[in-house]
Amino acid sequence: MTNRRPLQDRGLLQHISCAAVILVAVLLTTHAVASNPGASAPSTNPTATDALPTAEARTLYTLGQLISRTLEAFALSDEELDWVQAGLADGVTGAAPKVDLSAEAAGLHAMQEARRNATLTRERAAGAEFVASVIQSPDSERHPSGVVIQRVQPGDGAQPTPTDHVEVHYEGTLIDGTVFDSSRQRGAPAKFPVRGVIACWTEALQAMRVGGRSRVVCPAELAYGDRGSPPAIKPGATLVFDIELLAIVR
């Protein structure tokens, strides 16, 4: 769990030039009519060989997927996605814009902010309800910071200090159980400094002993806050981590 993403950026996005992604986002923004870039992906998801017959087709499909991730903040409906696609098509083909792009810029930013705030409100309310249910369990310990720790296995080794590096296995999920990062799925433990992770992890690790395993509930303010970590982690999201402390690496 680094300060940017759980442990480190994973997946194909990390191999794409930031400049290219920004350029795609600008292209979409400047050609949106009533667009609401959100978490919507293309309505189809071809996976069969005959659906993506060539390497070029797979590359272009990948581009479409990456474009969709620049739209996270807008939570597009199907109808709104149609307008975005129309604007993109006109921009790519060189057709004259159907609106004054400069005049629409303020409305676009206002829409993005309004939808982001709506998402933030929903996530914070859902997180508070989730935490309230978790702390009812007798094995839950809520720290003053808001971190909730449920000890699955106590451990009998040393406790990490803020200056230590640790080796862990972990799995991070949203409160609905969706896995967004997992060293176990990758088949290899992760190593990182205790101070080099989100605040929730820094606190939880120092409360564990080597050999121990805990379920840690991280409120948004001790994880990725109001910004989230798109596309998986929404603004204001409460996160849950299953952490197994394997060793202290000094």
C-alpha positions, 0 to 999 in steps of 0.5 A, a space after each residue: 500500500 504505497 501513498 499512491 496505490 495499495 503497495 504499488 501501481 499494478 496492471 497495464 495502466 502503469 505501462 502507459 505514458 502519463 502524457 498519452 493518458 492525459 492527451 486522451 482525457 483532453 481529447 475527450 473533454 474538449 469534444 464532449 457535448 453533455 458528457 459525464 466521464 465516469 466509470 462506464 466502460 464500452 458496452 461490449 467486452 469482447 474476449 473471444 479470439 474471433 472478436 479481437 482477431 489481430 494484435 492491432 485490434 487488441 491494442 485499439 481495444 486497450 486504448 478504448 479501455 484506457 479512455 474509459 478510465 479517464 471518465 471515472 468522475 462522471 458516472 456516465 449513463 448509457 445515453 450520456 456515453 452515446 454523447 461522449 462517443 459522438 463527440 469523440 467521433 467528430 473530433 477524430 474524424 475532423 468534423 466541425 464541433 456541434 457546440 462552442 467548446 470554450 463556452 461548454 468548459 465551465 459546465 463540464 467542470 461543474 458536472 464533473 465536480 457535482 458527480 464527484 461530490 455525489 460519489 463522495 457522499 455515497 461512499 462516506 455514508 456506506 463506509 460509516 455504515 460498514 464500520 458501524 457493523 464491523 465494530 459490533 464484533 467482539 474481536 474488533 478493536 477501533 483505534 482513536 484514529 478510526 482504524 478498525 483491527 480484527 485479529 485473525 491470528 495473533 502472531 508471536 514475533 517482533 513488532 515493526 517500528 516506523 523505521 522498519 521494512 516489512 514483508 507481508 501477504 495482503 489482499 485489499 477489497 472494497 466494502 462490497 468484497 471486490 478485490 482491487 489488489 492482492 499479493 496472494 493472487 500474484 503469488 509473491 509477498 510484498 516488501 516495503 517500509 512501514 512509513 512508505 504506505 498509507 496511514 492506515 497501514 502504518 498504524 496497523 502494522 505497528 500493532 501487529 507481530 510477525 506471524 500475525 494476521 489481521 483484517 484491517 478496516 481503513 476509513 477514507 481519511 487514512 487511505 486515499 481520502 476524497 480523491 480515491 485512487 481510480 479506477 478501482 477506489 472511488 473518492 471517500 471509499 472505506 477499504 478492507 485489508 487482510 494483512 499477514 505480517 511475514 517478517 521484519 526486514 532490517 
